[in-house]
């Protein structure tokens, strides 16, 4: 199995697991965020995946620091927010 086939299998399995785990209405943002995170990894090299992970950790930490200021709605939306480039890959 080549790298991209392996990567796609991991992504597909991750999405399937997220769909199985996040089934409640109040988990919809978690599901959307999980799927977006997995999809952001498609077609990426190992170095690009490392950069995506680094950025995701930084985004999560910033969101954690801001939580006291967020409304419940904003916190819910934060689970699916990702900063994706518009024209250039990671």
C-alpha positions, 0 to 999 in steps of 0.5 A: 500500500502506498502512502496516499492510500494509507493516508486516505484509509486512516482519514476515512476510518477517522471520519467513520469513527467520528460519525459513530461517536458524535451522534447527538444533536449537541455534538453536531459542531464536534462532528463537523470539526472532526470531519473538517480536520480529517479532510484537511489532511488529505493529500498532505505530506508528512511534513505538511501533516506535522504543520497542520498538527502544530497549527491545530494545537496552537488554535486549540490553546488559543481557544482554551484561553478565550473560553471565559469570554465566549458565549455558549454559541461561540464556544459551540462554533469554535469546535468547527472553526479552522483557518484554512488557506484560500489559495496555497496549501500548507 
